[in-house]
């Protein structure tokens, strides 16, 4: 006995066929600025280079290889950020927090280079 799934059920949650890269309530410019700041702050871990050159899983391993993460919030004037094992945690000026996962972080890095 086979079971069929109707095509209308597949995209019921999001008819566009994918999840938006920046959720509602967050401007794309804020996220790009946060990723740019993170690339500057964590340049000693080669954050941008690893995310650009390797897949996000291998880049994560290479970045975390440099030692334990401090867990302290870094500030460059546009809000605070810190690198975690789960990704980049951003605290914007209005007090909202957002976690950018490694895969999404890689997409932002690749989009800002070219």
N, CA, C and O of each residue as an XYZ file, in Angstrom:
456
protein
N       0.832     -1.161      0.000
C       0.000      0.000      0.000
C       0.890      1.241      0.000
O       1.785      1.365      0.835
N       0.652      2.132     -0.906
C       1.440      3.359     -0.970
C       0.599      4.534     -0.513
O      -0.628      4.543     -0.604
N       1.304      5.500     -0.029
C       0.634      6.685      0.469
C       1.087      7.880     -0.371
O       2.282      8.052     -0.615
N       0.160      8.684     -0.801
C       0.511      9.843     -1.610
C       0.279     11.108     -0.814
O      -0.640     11.201      0.000
N       1.128     12.068     -1.070
C       1.013     13.372     -0.415
C       0.665     14.384     -1.488
O       1.335     14.478     -2.516
N      -0.373     15.127     -1.239
C      -0.778     16.118     -2.224
C       0.204     17.277     -2.226
O       0.757     17.633     -1.185
N       0.415     17.854     -3.379
C       1.389     18.928     -3.504
C       0.947     20.194     -2.768
O       1.787     21.019     -2.409
N      -0.348     20.358     -2.541
C      -0.807     21.552     -1.845
C      -0.383     21.547     -0.384
O      -0.279     22.611      0.226
N      -0.133     20.368      0.193
C       0.284     20.286      1.582
C       1.751     20.624      1.763
O       2.150     21.061      2.842
N       2.544     20.438      0.757
C       3.988     20.631      0.878
C       4.351     22.065      1.236
O       5.132     22.284      2.162
N       3.818     23.022      0.541
C       4.172     24.418      0.772
C       3.126     25.171      1.549
O       2.983     26.384      1.390
N       2.390     24.467      2.390
C       1.286     25.106      3.104
C       1.773     26.208      4.047
O       1.105     27.231      4.196
N       2.920     26.011      4.680
C       3.422     27.019      5.610
C       3.921     28.262      4.901
O       3.603     29.381      5.303
N       4.690     28.074      3.866
C       5.280     29.202      3.166
C       5.113     28.993      1.671
O       5.858     28.216      1.074
N       4.162     29.661      1.060
C       3.911     29.423     -0.356
C       5.051     29.847     -1.270
O       5.085     29.435     -2.430
N       5.982     30.655     -0.783
C       7.100     31.090     -1.625
C       8.121     29.986     -1.829
O       8.981     30.101     -2.702
N       8.048     28.908     -1.037
C       8.944     27.779     -1.248
C      10.221     27.835     -0.432
O      11.151     27.085     -0.729
N      10.313     28.661      0.552
C      11.495     28.733      1.392
C      11.275     29.700      2.533
O      10.294     30.443      2.556
N      12.187     29.683      3.472
C      12.064     30.587      4.607
C      12.772     31.886      4.299
O      13.802     31.884      3.626
N      12.244     32.985      4.776
C      12.912     34.263      4.524
C      14.261     34.309      5.223
O      14.411     33.754      6.312
N      15.257     34.970      4.608
C      16.589     35.005      5.195
C      16.636     35.912      6.419
O      17.424     35.663      7.332
N      15.827     36.937      6.461
C      15.774     37.829      7.617
C      14.341     37.852      8.116
O      13.452     38.299      7.391
N      14.088     37.383      9.332
C      12.720     37.353      9.839
C      12.123     38.745      9.977
O      12.833     39.751      9.962
N      10.809     38.780     10.110
C      10.136     40.060     10.275
C      10.616     40.716     11.559
O      10.898     40.042     12.549
N      10.703     42.025     11.530
C      11.157     42.761     12.701
C      12.641     43.072     12.670
O      13.117     43.884     13.464
N      13.372     42.450     11.778
C      14.798     42.706     11.639
C      15.050     43.246     10.245
O      14.604     42.659      9.259
N      15.754     44.348     10.157
C      16.112     44.872      8.842
C      17.363     44.159      8.355
O      18.256     43.830      9.135
N      17.408     43.930      7.058
C      18.558     43.233      6.478
C      19.841     44.023      6.712
O      20.902     43.433      6.913
N      19.753     45.345      6.687
C      20.953     46.157      6.874
C      21.543     45.957      8.273
O      22.762     45.982      8.436
N      20.688     45.760      9.280
C      21.183     45.514     10.635
C      21.934     44.188     10.708
O      22.970     44.087     11.365
N      21.405     43.177     10.031
C      22.053     41.869     10.060
C      23.377     41.898      9.296
O      24.369     41.331      9.756
N      23.401     42.557      8.127
C      24.648     42.663      7.368
C      25.699     43.427      8.162
O      26.877     43.068      8.147
N      25.275     44.485      8.859
C      26.201     45.270      9.677
C      26.745     44.414     10.824
O      27.930     44.489     11.149
N      25.887     43.607     11.430
C      26.329     42.733     12.518
C      27.330     41.695     12.015
O      28.323     41.416     12.687
N      27.076     41.126     10.844
C      28.001     40.141     10.269
C      29.328     40.810      9.914
O      30.392     40.226     10.123
N      29.272     42.018      9.385
C      30.490     42.755      9.064
C      31.301     43.040     10.330
O      32.523     42.896     10.338
N      30.616     43.443     11.390
C      31.297     43.684     12.664
C      31.906     42.400     13.202
O      33.018     42.422     13.729
N      31.201     41.282     13.079
C      31.704     40.001     13.560
C      32.955     39.583     12.785
O      33.896     39.047     13.369
N      32.967     39.826     11.482
C      34.147     39.488     10.681
C      35.350     40.301     11.137
O      36.479     39.812     11.115
N      35.106     41.553     11.552
C      36.201     42.384     12.043
C      36.653     41.941     13.440
O      37.848     41.782     13.687
N      35.709     41.746     14.336
C      36.036     41.398     15.721
C      36.729     40.043     15.802
O      37.682     39.881     16.564
N      36.260     39.068     15.026
C      36.802     37.712     15.092
C      37.741     37.418     13.929
O      37.798     36.286     13.448
N      38.465     38.413     13.481
C      39.402     38.206     12.373
C      40.562     37.294     12.779
O      41.140     36.626     11.922
N      40.917     37.251     14.075
C      41.985     36.361     14.525
C      41.575     34.898     14.401
O      42.437     34.019     14.413
N      40.293     34.622     14.282
C      39.808     33.263     14.048
C      39.567     33.006     12.555
O      39.103     31.928     12.185
N      39.873     33.969     11.711
C      39.654     33.867     10.257
C      38.199     33.530      9.934
O      37.913     32.667      9.104
N      37.300     34.223     10.600
C      35.867     33.957     10.443
C      35.422     34.109      8.989
O      34.814     33.202      8.420
N      35.727     35.254      8.399
C      35.263     35.508      7.037
C      35.903     34.550      6.036
O      35.215     34.003      5.174
N      37.204     34.345      6.143
C      37.908     33.475      5.195
C      37.376     32.041      5.250
O      37.120     31.430      4.212
N      37.212     31.507      6.463
C      36.737     30.132      6.596
C      35.308     29.970      6.085
O      34.993     28.979      5.425
N      34.447     30.935      6.385
C      33.065     30.834      5.908
C      32.978     31.001      4.401
O      32.075     30.452      3.769
N      33.894     31.746      3.824
C      33.884     31.946      2.380
C      34.424     30.721      1.647
O      33.869     30.304      0.630
N      35.505     30.149      2.165
C      36.207     29.100      1.437
C      35.636     27.701      1.654
O      35.631     26.889      0.729
N      35.159     27.411      2.852
C      34.742     26.059      3.186
C      33.236     26.000      3.391
O      32.570     27.033      3.460
N      32.708     24.801      3.486
C      31.314     24.623      3.847
C      31.120     25.084      5.286
O      32.088     25.176      6.040
N      29.902     25.368      5.666
C      29.680     25.958      6.984
C      30.058     25.017      8.120
O      30.476     25.486      9.179
N      29.925     23.717      7.939
C      30.294     22.784      9.011
C      31.808     22.751      9.222
O      32.296     22.787     10.352
N      32.532     22.680      8.113
C      33.989     22.658      8.224
C      34.513     24.008      8.701
O      35.483     24.060      9.458
N      33.892     25.088      8.273
C      34.296     26.418      8.735
C      34.075     26.544     10.240
O      34.914     27.096     10.952
N      32.961     26.038     10.714
C      32.673     26.072     12.152
C      33.750     25.331     12.931
O      34.215     25.816     13.962
N      34.152     24.153     12.442
C      35.201     23.388     13.117
C      36.519     24.158     13.138
O      37.216     24.179     14.152
N      36.854     24.785     12.026
C      38.104     25.527     11.944
C      38.096     26.762     12.843
O      39.118     27.115     13.431
N      36.953     27.408     12.946
C      36.850     28.612     13.775
C      36.904     28.244     15.250
O      37.568     28.924     16.032
N      36.219     27.184     15.638
C      36.206     26.767     17.040
C      37.509     26.099     17.466
O      37.760     25.930     18.659
N      38.330     25.724     16.505
C      39.616     25.091     16.782
C      40.594     26.052     17.484
O      41.544     25.605     18.127
N      40.366     27.353     17.363
C      41.274     28.349     17.930
C      41.159     28.473     19.442
O      41.848     29.301     20.038
N      40.327     27.690     20.064
C      40.206     27.718     21.520
C      38.785     28.032     21.945
O      37.887     28.225     21.125
N      38.616     28.075     23.247
C      37.287     28.308     23.814
C      36.808     29.722     23.496
O      37.596     30.665     23.425
N      35.507     29.841     23.309
C      34.909     31.152     23.080
C      34.707     31.841     24.420
O      34.349     31.196     25.406
N      34.932     33.142     24.460
C      34.884     33.855     25.739
C      33.457     34.021     26.247
O      33.244     34.029     27.460
N      32.488     34.152     25.374
C      31.110     34.361     25.801
C      30.814     35.798     26.174
O      29.702     36.110     26.599
N      31.787     36.672     26.023
C      31.590     38.088     26.339
C      31.009     38.817     25.140
O      31.311     38.488     23.992
N      30.179     39.803     25.416
C      29.590     40.614     24.366
C      30.629     41.608     23.867
O      31.276     42.288     24.664
N      30.790     41.693     22.555
C      31.691     42.661     21.912
C      30.836     43.773     21.331
O      29.709     43.532     20.898
N      31.366     44.990     21.318
C      30.592     46.126     20.823
C      31.450     46.952     19.877
O      32.584     47.311     20.194
N      30.886     47.246     18.707
C      31.557     48.139     17.756
C      30.690     49.332     17.421
O      30.904     49.972     16.392
N      29.718     49.650     18.259
C      28.914     50.841     18.061
C      27.565     50.600     17.412
O      26.712     51.488     17.443
N      27.339     49.431     16.823
C      26.074     49.136     16.148
C      25.237     48.132     16.909
O      24.248     47.625     16.378
N      25.601     47.842     18.107
C      24.961     46.776     18.869
C      26.022     45.790     19.304
O      27.160     45.841     18.839
N      25.651     44.905     20.185
C      26.613     43.958     20.716
C      26.470     42.603     20.032
O      25.396     42.240     19.550
N      27.568     41.872     20.001
C      27.544     40.542     19.391
C      28.535     39.644     20.098
O      29.493     40.110     20.715
N      28.292     38.356     19.999
C      29.231     37.367     20.515
C      29.097     36.091     19.693
O      28.014     35.738     19.225
N      30.216     35.421     19.534
C      30.253     34.176     18.775
C      30.041     33.024     19.747
O      30.710     32.934     20.776
N      29.114     32.156     19.413
C      28.777     31.009     20.244
C      28.950     29.740     19.421
O      29.176     29.804     18.213
N      28.845     28.592     20.073
C      28.936     27.327     19.346
C      27.775     27.169     18.372
O      27.921     26.505     17.346
N      26.632     27.765     18.674
C      25.459     27.645     17.806
C      25.440     28.687     16.704
O      24.646     28.568     15.771
N      26.291     29.710     16.781
C      26.316     30.747     15.756
C      26.655     32.099     16.351
O      27.256     32.184     17.422
N      26.272     33.148     15.658
C      26.533     34.513     16.076
C      25.292     35.062     16.769
O      24.209     35.100     16.186
N      25.457     35.483     18.005
C      24.349     36.052     18.756
C      24.471     37.567     18.682
O      25.519     38.129     18.998
N      23.389     38.229     18.263
C      23.395     39.675     18.054
C      22.378     40.304     18.991
O      21.233     39.858     19.068
N      22.802     41.340     19.701
C      21.888     42.123     20.525
C      21.881     43.532     19.944
O      22.871     44.256     20.041
N      20.765     43.914     19.345
C      20.653     45.193     18.657
C      20.435     46.322     19.648
O      20.217     46.086     20.836
N      20.495     47.558     19.149
C      20.378     48.733     20.003
C      19.038     48.811     20.722
O      18.962     49.335     21.833
N      17.988     48.301     20.105
C      16.667     48.369     20.737
C      16.449     47.253     21.761
O      15.358     47.140     22.320
N      17.462     46.433     22.013
C      17.387     45.409     23.054
C      16.983     44.028     22.578
O      17.012     43.084     23.368
N      16.608     43.872     21.323
C      16.219     42.559     20.818
C      17.461     41.706     20.558
O      18.517     42.221     20.190
N      17.317     40.401     20.755
C      18.412     39.468     20.508
C      18.037     38.549     19.359
O      16.867     38.219     19.166
N      19.041     38.140     18.602
C      18.828     37.257     17.461
C      20.038     36.360     17.318
O      21.172     36.826     17.429
N      19.815     35.087     17.075
C      20.885     34.131     16.835
C      20.960     33.860     15.339
O      19.982     33.423     14.733
N      22.109     34.117     14.750
C      22.341     33.819     13.337
C      23.127     32.521     13.293
O      24.281     32.481     13.719
N      22.518     31.462     12.784
C      23.176     30.162     12.708
C      24.339     30.179     11.736
O      24.496     31.118     10.957
N      25.155     29.135     11.785
C      26.359     29.084     10.955
C      26.038     29.085      9.464
O      26.730     29.731      8.677
N      25.005     28.373      9.083
C      24.659     28.308      7.661
C      24.207     29.678      7.162
O      24.618     30.123      6.090
N      23.364     30.338      7.943
C      22.902     31.674      7.573
C      24.049     32.680      7.619
O      24.107     33.594      6.797
N      24.951     32.517      8.565
C      26.121     33.382      8.660
C      26.981     33.257      7.409
O      27.510     34.248      6.906
N      27.115     32.036      6.917
C      27.871     31.822      5.689
C      27.190     32.502      4.502
O      27.866     33.072      3.646
N      25.863     32.447      4.444
C      25.143     33.108      3.366
C      25.359     34.618      3.397
O      25.529     35.240      2.348
N      25.354     35.206      4.581
C      25.606     36.641      4.712
C      27.017     36.995      4.274
O      27.220     37.998      3.590
N      28.003     36.178      4.663
C      29.399     36.455      4.291
C      29.567     36.364      2.793
O      30.207     37.223      2.187
N      29.004     35.338      2.187
C      29.143     35.195      0.733
C      28.397     36.284     -0.018
O      28.825     36.686     -1.100
N      27.295     36.771      0.529
C      26.549     37.846     -0.127
C      27.276     39.178     -0.013
O      27.158     40.009     -0.913
N      28.014     39.405      1.045
C      28.662     40.687      1.204
C      29.983     40.786      0.444
O      30.496     41.886      0.239
N      30.533     39.655      0.029
C      31.805     39.696     -0.697
C      31.600     40.032     -2.163
O      32.414     40.737     -2.760
N      30.520     39.532     -2.749
C      30.293     39.784     -4.177
C      28.851     40.051     -4.437
O      28.463     40.285     -5.581
